Amino acid sequence: MRLDTSMSQRMEQKMILAPRMIQSMEILQLPVMALQERIEHELQENPVLETKEDNAEEQASTDEIDEVTEPSADGAVDVPPDKELVIDDKGDNEQDFDRLMAINEDWADHFNEEHRPSINRISEEMDKKHDAMVNMPSRPQSLQDYLSDQLSFLDLTEQQIALVRHLLTYIDESGYLSNVQKTPAADVLTVIGQNFDGQIPLAQWEECLAVVQKLDPRGVGARDLRECLLLQILPETPHRDVLRVLIQNHLEDIQHNRLPIIQRKTGFDLETIKEAIEALKHLNPRPGSQFTAQNIPYVVPDIVVERTESGDYSVRLLDDWVPNIYISKRYIEL
């Protein structure tokens, strides 16, 4: 193998972007909301940048008002008198006709009324508005409403229905029996009963909670994760006995994939444990999540396309909200 050095010439084209150009391209690609966050972040981080308030027009209009309404020496406000309409009887009345034409132009919008729609047109517009109101999306059904509708199919007394409805008010958006006062799960019913009526025995509250836990979706009304998963085990669930043991005692071991420890403590073979864990994956830890209302984000447009009177279309950039940023004079003079 021969190693040597040599000199050669080669011509090639490369496009090199300066860091400033790359930054400009990134800023141009930002949407309106992201650009607003970027500007606010830069204003907070960079002390050199300042915002300029557009108060010049407001100050000018205020000065004009002050000049017009400036009080005189005796305290009265000087208001310019209206000009009198003088009719020239000696001339050819050309100025009078010019003034009348000017009045006609100023009051054209008041004298020239638009075409009034007919009764059929008004009825058609009302039908369109009615169809629009009918086609508006209604409020999605909440979890509490869905559970309350199922109570009409159950054979319950009026007192039981009242207690069950009171329990439904404590169901959160995930389907759990919410614990606002941070009490242990075993004492949640005691606290709920005290808020309703302390004379209702705890056993009756347990019966009403059992009614709630039998409603659809399965797992609703649970006081913790273990109870939620246990309520979803059905007779046809594969390896339900093994799955019940795993939920009660080995959820943390399953989370850290400590299968040999589970096998040693339970005595189940490894293949059965894996099949039970696979069945566990089909259970829903948040049974009420399907009823959670999704907030639609508000979309801020970047541009507006408007049709002009001539029939053409004009595209306008919505940059009215963008603040005027400039470099502080104190840092320029340094």
Buried (B, 14 or more C-beta within 10 A) or exposed (E): EEEEEEEEEEEEEEEEEEEEEEEEEEEEEBEBEEBBEEBEEEBEEEEEBBEEEEEEEEEEEEEEEEEEEEEEEEEEEEEEEEEEEEEEEEEEEEEBEEEEEEEEEEEEEEEEEEEEEEEEEEEEEEEEEEEEEEEEEEEEEBBBEBBBEBBEEEEBEEEBBBBBBBBBEBBEBBBBBBBEEEEEBEEBBEBBBEEBEEEBEEEBBEEBBEBBBEBEBBBBBBBBBBBBBBBBBEEEBEBBEBBBBBBEEBEEBBEEEBBEEBBEEBEBEEEBBEBBBEBBEEBBBBBBEEBBEEEEEEEEEEEEEEEEEEEEEEEEEEEEEEBEEEEEEEEEEE
